[in-house]
Amino acid sequence: MYAVIQTGGKQYRVEEGTYLKVEKLELGTGDSIEFDKILMFQSGDAVKVGLPYVEGAKVTATVLSQGRHDKIKIIKFRRRKHHMKQMGHRQFYTEIQITGISA
């Protein structure tokens, strides 16, 4: 059994027990969250596809931790102009574990 959920502008294929790093959610460690934007649900041979979301389906998850990804370096460089600009970016994430899928 699996489902395709939408959170933070992205889509994830999840099963029970799956660990994910999603866009930052304002929740504490150990909190529970329900995702109700389920795009697709599959159980055995039965497949439900939503228009745009599957009615009555939900996925529950537990927040494991908050963190930041590795630094990404951004370099802007103009040749022959003695111009170079360096920046860095670290995106925040929330690590979750899927605990249940129901439809």
C-alpha positions in Angstrom: 0.0 0.0 0.0 1.3 3.4 -0.9 0.1 7.0 -1.5 1.3 10.1 -3.3 1.1 13.2 -1.1 1.6 16.8 -1.7 3.4 19.1 0.8 5.6 22.1 0.4 4.9 22.4 -3.3 6.4 18.9 -3.9 5.0 15.4 -4.3 6.2 12.4 -2.5 5.5 8.6 -2.9 5.1 7.2 0.7 4.6 3.9 2.4 4.2 3.1 6.0 7.6 3.4 7.8 9.1 5.7 5.1 11.4 8.5 6.4 11.2 11.8 4.5 12.8 15.2 4.6 10.1 17.7 3.6 10.0 21.5 3.5 10.0 23.0 7.0 6.8 22.5 9.0 6.2 24.6 12.2 5.9 21.6 14.5 7.9 20.3 17.4 9.8 17.0 17.7 7.4 14.1 18.4 4.3 15.9 17.1 1.9 14.1 14.8 0.7 15.6 11.5 -2.0 14.5 9.0 -1.7 15.1 5.3 -5.0 15.4 3.5 -3.7 16.4 0.0 -3.5 12.8 -1.3 -3.1 12.7 -5.1 -3.1 8.9 -5.5 -3.8 5.9 -3.3 -2.9 2.3 -4.1 -3.9 -0.8 -2.1 -3.5 -4.2 -3.7 -4.9 -4.0 -7.2 -7.2 -1.0 -6.3 -5.9 2.4 -7.4 -7.7 5.6 -6.6 -6.6 8.8 -8.4 -7.9 12.1 -7.1 -9.4 15.0 -9.1 -7.3 16.8 -7.7 -7.3 15.0 -4.3 -8.7 11.6 -3.2 -11.8 12.2 -1.0 -11.5 10.8 2.6 -7.9 9.7 2.3 -5.3 10.8 4.8 -1.7 10.0 5.7 -0.4 10.4 9.3 3.2 11.1 10.2 5.4 11.8 13.2 8.0 14.6 13.3 11.4 13.2 14.1 13.6 16.3 13.8 14.1 19.8 12.3 17.3 20.6 10.5 19.1 22.2 7.6 20.5 20.7 4.4 24.1 20.9 3.3 25.3 24.3 2.1 24.9 25.1 -1.6 27.5 27.5 -3.0 26.4 30.1 -5.5 29.1 31.9 -7.6 28.5 34.7 -10.0 31.5 35.5 -12.1 32.0 37.9 -15.0 35.1 37.2 -17.0 37.6 40.0 -17.7 35.7 42.4 -15.4 37.4 41.6 -12.1 34.0 40.7 -10.6 33.1 37.7 -8.6 30.4 37.2 -6.0 30.0 34.2 -3.7 27.0 33.3 -1.7 25.7 30.2 0.2 22.3 28.8 1.1 21.1 26.2 3.5 17.5 25.1 3.2 15.5 24.2 6.3 13.8 20.8 6.4 11.6 18.7 8.7 12.3 15.0 8.9 9.1 12.9 9.3 8.2 9.2 9.5 5.0 7.9 7.9 3.0 6.0 10.5 -0.3 5.3 8.7 -2.2 5.5 5.4 -6.0 5.3 5.2 -8.6 5.8 2.5 
